[in-house]
């Protein structure tokens, strides 16, 4: 089993249990509808894959790409769209699936962008919430875990494209901000 840098913050077993709970909550709250889950690339891909398997109801899915990180461990603050949806969301129940919400800038950008497309409803499911980093007030409908303001790796989270495949979420310790 590959080892990651830093200590494990959230073990794979905890992640699996919480993702299952989120999937059942989504199914319950959207009974009778087929929500469109919009995964935010690339970080949310692993979470999205597990989440769709945990929803015991019909769902549709698509992806958007946005970027606010450069090569370092902190957001640049500038958000840009790198890949757009392939389907219309007009009149649909849409759930943004995000890996982590920290400053709130990326999520605010996504919400504003998607609201102009007239979905029936727009909700947010985030695996991790770094509340203490919040700079923009955004609401989250489904949250996996609230975590401290630490840089994390594994379960889709990367540093320079590495470590996404680790099954646990590790906290990167003693790492200079770049």
GISULWO-V208241 format. One record per residue. N is the residue number from 1. RES is the residue in one letter. SS is DSSP state (~ for helix, > for strand, _ for the rest). OMEGA is omega in whole degrees, -180 to 180 (NA if undefined). D_FIRST is the distance of its C-alpha to the first C-alpha in Angstrom with 1 decimal. Layout:
BEGIN
N_RES_SS_OMEGA_D_FIRST ; N_RES_SS_OMEGA_D_FIRST
END
This chain:
BEGIN
1_X___-178_0.0 ; 2_X___179_3.8 ; 3_X___178_6.4 ; 4_X___175_9.7 ; 5_X___178_13.2 ; 6_X___-178_15.1 ; 7_X_>_177_14.8 ; 8_X_>_178_13.5 ; 9_X_>_179_16.8 ; 10_X_>_-179_16.1 ; 11_X___-177_13.4 ; 12_X_~_180_12.4 ; 13_X_~_177_14.8 ; 14_X_~_179_17.6 ; 15_X_~_-178_17.2 ; 16_X_~_179_17.5 ; 17_X_~_-176_20.6 ; 18_X_~_178_22.2 ; 19_X_~_176_21.8 ; 20_X_~_178_23.4 ; 21_X_~_178_26.2 ; 22_X_~_179_26.8 ; 23_X_~_179_27.1 ; 24_X_~_177_29.6 ; 25_X_~_178_31.6 ; 26_X_~_180_31.9 ; 27_X_~_-179_33.0 ; 28_X_~_-176_35.5 ; 29_X_~_-180_37.0 ; 30_X___179_37.4 ; 31_X___180_38.7 ; 32_X___178_41.2 ; 33_X___176_39.8 ; 34_X___-179_37.2 ; 35_X___174_35.5 ; 36_X_>_176_34.1 ; 37_X_>_-179_30.7 ; 38_X_>_179_30.6 ; 39_X_>_180_27.1 ; 40_X_>_-177_27.1 ; 41_X_>_-1_25.3 ; 42_X___-172_22.8 ; 43_X___-176_21.1 ; 44_X___-174_22.0 ; 45_X_~_-179_20.8 ; 46_X_~_178_17.5 ; 47_X_~_-179_19.6 ; 48_X_~_-180_22.5 ; 49_X_~_180_20.7 ; 50_X_~_-178_19.6 ; 51_X_~_-178_23.0 ; 52_X_~_176_25.1 ; 53_X_~_-178_23.5 ; 54_X_~_-180_24.3 ; 55_X___-177_27.9 ; 56_X___-179_30.0 ; 57_X___178_32.8 ; 58_X___175_33.7 ; 59_X___170_32.5 ; 60_X_>_-179_32.8 ; 61_X_>_174_30.5 ; 62_X_>_-179_30.9 ; 63_X_>_170_29.4 ; 64_X_>_175_30.9 ; 65_X_>_174_29.7 ; 66_X_>_180_30.8 ; 67_X_>_172_30.0 ; 68_X_>_180_30.9 ; 69_X_>_170_28.4 ; 70_X___-180_29.0 ; 71_X___-175_26.6 ; 72_X___-176_26.5 ; 73_X___178_25.0 ; 74_X___178_28.3 ; 75_X_>_177_30.1 ; 76_X_>_-178_33.0 ; 77_X_>_178_35.1 ; 78_X_>_-178_36.3 ; 79_X_>_177_35.0 ; 80_X_>_178_35.4 ; 81_X_>_180_34.9 ; 82_X_>_177_32.8 ; 83_X_>_-177_32.8 ; 84_X___178_35.1 ; 85_X___177_35.2 ; 86_X___-179_36.3 ; 87_X___175_38.3 ; 88_X___177_41.0 ; 89_X___-179_40.3 ; 90_X___178_44.0 ; 91_X___-177_44.7 ; 92_X___171_41.1 ; 93_X_>_-174_38.9 ; 94_X_>_175_36.1 ; 95_X_>_174_33.0 ; 96_X_>_179_31.3 ; 97_X_>_-174_27.5 ; 98_X_>_178_26.3 ; 99_X_>_-179_22.9 ; 100_X_>_173_24.6 ; 101_X_>_177_28.3 ; 102_X___-179_29.3 ; 103_X___-177_32.7 ; 104_X___-177_33.7 ; 105_X_~_-179_35.1 ; 106_X_~_-180_32.9 ; 107_X_~_177_33.4 ; 108_X_~_177_37.1 ; 109_X_~_-180_37.4 ; 110_X_~_-180_35.7 ; 111_X_~_-179_37.8 ; 112_X_~_179_41.0 ; 113_X_~_-176_40.2 ; 114_X_~_178_39.5 ; 115_X_~_178_42.4 ; 116_X___-178_44.8 ; 117_X___172_43.7 ; 118_X___173_45.1 ; 119_X___175_42.4 ; 120_X___175_43.7 ; 121_X_>_-179_41.1 ; 122_X_>_-178_38.3 ; 123_X_>_-177_35.6 ; 124_X_>_174_32.3 ; 125_X_>_-180_28.9 ; 126_X_>_177_26.5 ; 127_X_>_-178_23.1 ; 128_X_>_178_23.7 ; 129_X_>_176_27.1 ; 130_X___-173_27.9 ; 131_X_~_-175_31.4 ; 132_X_~_177_32.5 ; 133_X_~_-172_32.0 ; 134_X___175_34.4 ; 135_X___179_37.2 ; 136_X___-178_38.3 ; 137_X___178_39.0 ; 138_X___179_36.9 ; 139_X___179_36.5 ; 140_X___-178_33.3 ; 141_X___180_33.8 ; 142_X_>_-178_30.3 ; 143_X_>_177_27.8 ; 144_X_>_-176_24.3 ; 145_X_>_168_24.0 ; 146_X_>_-178_26.3 ; 147_X___176_24.6 ; 148_X___-180_26.1 ; 149_X___178_26.8 ; 150_X___177_23.6 ; 151_X___-176_21.6 ; 152_X_>_180_18.4 ; 153_X_>_178_15.3 ; 154_X_>_-180_12.7 ; 155_X___178_13.7 ; 156_X___180_16.2 ; 157_X_>_-174_17.3 ; 158_X___168_17.4 ; 159_X_>_-178_19.0 ; 160_X___178_20.8 ; 161_X___-178_18.9 ; 162_X_>_172_15.4 ; 163_X___-179_12.5 ; 164_X___-174_13.7 ; 165_X___177_10.6 ; 166_X___-176_8.6 ; 167_X___178_9.1 ; 168_X___174_10.8 ; 169_X_>_-178_13.8 ; 170_X_>_174_14.0 ; 171_X_>_-179_17.5 ; 172_X___-176_18.3 ; 173_X___176_20.5 ; 174_X___-180_23.2 ; 175_X___-179_23.3 ; 176_X___177_26.8 ; 177_X___178_28.0 ; 178_X___NA_28.8
END
